[in-house]
Amino acid sequence: MTTQVAASEHDPKYQKAVYVFEAPVRLWHWIHALSIGVLSVTGYFIANPLPSLHGEASDYFLMGTMREIHFIAGYVFAIAFVVRIYWALVGNKYSRELFLPPFWQPAWWKGLGHELKYYLFLTRKSHKVMGHNPLAQVAMWFFNVLLTLFLIFTGFALYGEGLGLGSWADRWFGWVIPALGGSMETKMWHLLSMWLMLVFVVIHIYMAIRADIMDRESSVSTIFGGWRMFKDDRP
């Protein structure tokens, strides 16, 4: 088996390593993950507040602090996503996979079918992929784009209620609340979306570790260093 790296980046099939995830993509991944963690914990307690305590309110402002942390994390979550959209426009081709899976390509659908069979244990062979495989692209698009946008819109709509009528959040996102049927309905959908995101996080971690063990390319180390390492020279 040869370990020589292919000379041309335009012919990566036989390379032992390909630089896939640029630094801004990796940074966004970890900011996104940390934001989800902070938002989930604080959001849970906002939905299920701790019992009230007697005494001076300034001595027991835990839930107020919890809300403030939630709001700050929400800003970070949203701003990081906007920056991620920008990088999809100026970064390498792998940075765009999150937003635009090539569903118009017959080969992509064929790859999606193969990945479904592979993860259902109907075949033992995985295809060699440089970025995300088609199944991962679908999952990333749904959870890291659509669900992220839904959380941002519903979150800032609810935030606008606290800021008041006429605030920037109310002007930009206030329409979301009547569109979803009211304030309580918006809170319910926002909370449900949080749980869906957490389910995805668990599955995502499992799939990444599984890929490192069973597939033909690295996964976990790639999101740290950016390089996709391959275990064989086969295309």
C-alpha positions in Angstrom: 0.0 0.0 0.0 1.4 3.3 -1.0 1.2 6.3 1.5 2.1 9.0 -1.0 -0.2 12.0 -1.0 -1.6 12.8 -4.4 0.1 15.8 -6.0 -3.0 17.6 -7.2 -5.8 18.8 -4.9 -8.2 18.4 -7.9 -7.8 14.6 -7.7 -8.3 13.8 -4.0 -9.6 10.3 -4.5 -6.2 8.7 -3.8 -5.0 11.2 -1.2 -4.3 10.2 2.4 -5.4 13.5 3.7 -7.6 16.4 2.5 -8.0 19.8 4.1 -11.8 19.9 4.5 -12.9 22.2 7.4 -11.3 25.6 7.4 -10.6 27.4 10.7 -13.8 29.6 10.6 -15.9 26.5 10.1 -14.3 24.7 13.0 -14.6 27.8 15.2 -18.3 28.1 14.3 -18.9 24.4 15.1 -17.6 24.8 18.7 -19.3 28.2 19.3 -22.5 26.7 18.0 -22.2 23.6 20.2 -21.3 25.7 23.3 -24.2 28.0 22.6 -26.6 25.1 22.3 -25.4 23.8 25.7 -25.8 27.1 27.5 -29.1 27.9 25.8 -30.5 24.4 26.6 -29.6 24.6 30.3 -30.8 28.1 30.9 -33.8 27.6 28.7 -34.9 24.6 30.7 -34.8 26.6 33.9 -36.6 29.5 32.3 -39.4 27.0 31.3 -39.2 25.3 34.7 -38.1 28.1 37.2 -36.7 27.3 40.6 -39.0 27.9 43.6 -39.3 31.4 44.8 -37.4 32.4 48.0 -38.4 34.8 50.6 -36.3 37.9 51.3 -34.8 40.8 49.5 -35.1 40.3 45.7 -31.6 41.5 45.1 -30.2 38.6 47.1 -32.1 36.0 45.1 -31.7 37.1 41.5 -30.7 33.6 40.2 -33.5 33.4 37.6 -32.8 36.9 36.4 -29.2 36.0 35.9 -30.3 32.8 34.2 -32.4 34.8 31.7 -29.5 37.2 31.1 -27.1 34.4 30.3 -29.8 32.9 28.0 -30.1 36.2 26.1 -26.4 36.6 25.7 -26.0 33.0 24.5 -28.9 33.7 22.1 -27.0 36.7 20.6 -23.9 34.6 20.2 -25.9 31.8 18.6 -27.5 34.1 16.1 -24.5 36.2 15.2 -22.3 33.1 14.8 -24.8 31.7 12.4 -24.8 34.9 10.3 -21.0 34.7 10.1 -21.2 31.1 9.1 -23.5 32.0 6.2 -20.9 34.6 5.1 -18.2 32.0 5.2 -20.2 29.7 3.1 -20.0 32.3 0.4 -16.3 32.9 0.6 -14.9 29.6 2.0 -14.1 26.4 0.2 -16.6 24.0 -1.3 -17.0 22.0 1.9 -18.1 25.1 3.8 -21.2 25.2 1.5 -22.4 21.7 2.1 -24.3 22.7 5.2 -26.5 25.1 3.3 -26.9 23.5 -0.2 -26.8 19.7 -0.5 -26.4 18.9 -4.2 -29.8 17.2 -4.4 -30.1 17.9 -8.1 -27.3 15.4 -8.8 -28.4 11.8 -9.4 -25.1 10.6 -7.9 -26.0 12.4 -4.6 -29.3 10.5 -4.4 -27.4 7.2 -5.1 -25.0 8.0 -2.3 -27.9 8.9 0.0 -29.4 5.5 -0.6 -26.1 3.8 0.0 -25.6 5.6 3.3 -29.1 4.7 4.5 -28.3 1.0 3.8 -25.0 1.3 5.5 -26.4 2.8 8.7 -29.2 0.3 8.7 -26.5 -2.4 8.6 -27.7 -3.6 5.2 -24.2 -3.3 3.7 -20.8 -3.4 5.3 -19.0 -1.0 2.9 -19.0 2.7 3.3 -18.2 5.2 0.5 -15.1 7.4 0.8 -16.2 11.0 1.3 -14.3 14.2 1.5 -16.8 16.4 3.4 -20.1 15.1 4.7 -21.8 12.1 3.2 -25.3 12.7 1.7 -27.1 11.5 4.8 -25.1 13.8 7.1 -25.8 16.7 4.7 -29.5 16.1 5.0 -29.3 16.0 8.8 -27.0 19.0 9.0 -29.3 21.0 6.7 -32.4 20.2 8.7 -31.0 20.7 12.2 -28.1 23.2 11.7 -29.9 25.4 9.2 -33.7 25.0 9.4 -34.0 24.2 13.1 -31.4 26.8 13.9 -33.3 29.5 12.0 -36.5 28.4 13.7 -34.9 28.7 17.2 -33.5 32.1 16.3 -36.8 33.5 15.0 -38.9 32.1 17.8 -36.3 33.1 20.4 -36.0 36.7 19.4 -39.8 36.9 19.0 -40.2 35.9 22.7 -37.3 38.2 23.5 -39.2 41.1 21.9 -42.1 40.5 24.3 -39.8 41.4 27.2 -38.3 44.4 25.4 -41.8 45.7 24.6 -43.8 46.9 21.6 -41.8 48.9 19.1 -38.4 47.4 20.1 -36.1 46.1 17.4 -36.9 42.5 18.3 -40.6 43.2 18.2 -40.3 45.0 14.8 -38.2 42.3 13.2 -39.6 39.1 14.8 -42.9 40.1 16.4 -44.8 38.6 13.5 -43.7 35.1 14.5 -45.9 35.0 17.6 -49.3 35.5 15.8 -48.1 33.3 13.0 -47.6 30.4 15.4 -50.9 31.1 17.2 -49.9 33.1 20.2 -47.3 33.6 22.9 -47.8 30.2 24.6 -47.7 28.3 21.3 -44.5 30.1 20.4 -42.9 29.1 23.7 -44.1 25.5 23.2 -42.5 25.3 19.7 -39.3 27.0 20.9 -39.0 24.5 23.8 -39.8 21.5 21.5 -37.2 22.7 19.1 -34.6 22.8 21.9 -35.3 19.1 22.7 -35.1 18.2 19.0 -31.7 19.9 18.8 -30.5 18.0 21.8 -31.6 14.7 20.3 -29.6 15.6 17.2 -26.6 16.5 19.2 -26.6 13.0 20.9 -27.0 11.3 17.5 -24.3 13.5 15.9 -21.8 12.6 18.6 -22.6 8.9 18.2 -22.3 9.1 14.5 -19.0 10.9 14.6 -17.4 8.4 17.0 -18.9 5.5 15.0 -17.4 7.0 11.8 -13.9 7.1 13.4 -14.2 3.5 14.4 -16.0 1.9 11.5 -15.6 4.1 8.4 -12.7 4.7 6.1 -12.0 8.3 7.1 -11.4 10.3 10.3 -14.3 12.3 11.8 -13.7 13.5 15.3 -10.1 14.7 14.7 -11.2 16.5 11.5 -13.3 19.0 13.4 -10.3 19.8 15.5 -7.6 20.1 12.9 -9.5 20.4 9.7 -7.8 17.5 7.9 -9.8 14.5 6.7 -7.5 11.5 7.1 -8.1 8.3 5.2 -7.4 4.7 6.2 -6.7 3.3 2.7 -5.7 4.4 -0.8 -8.8 3.1 -2.5 -11.1 5.7 -4.1 
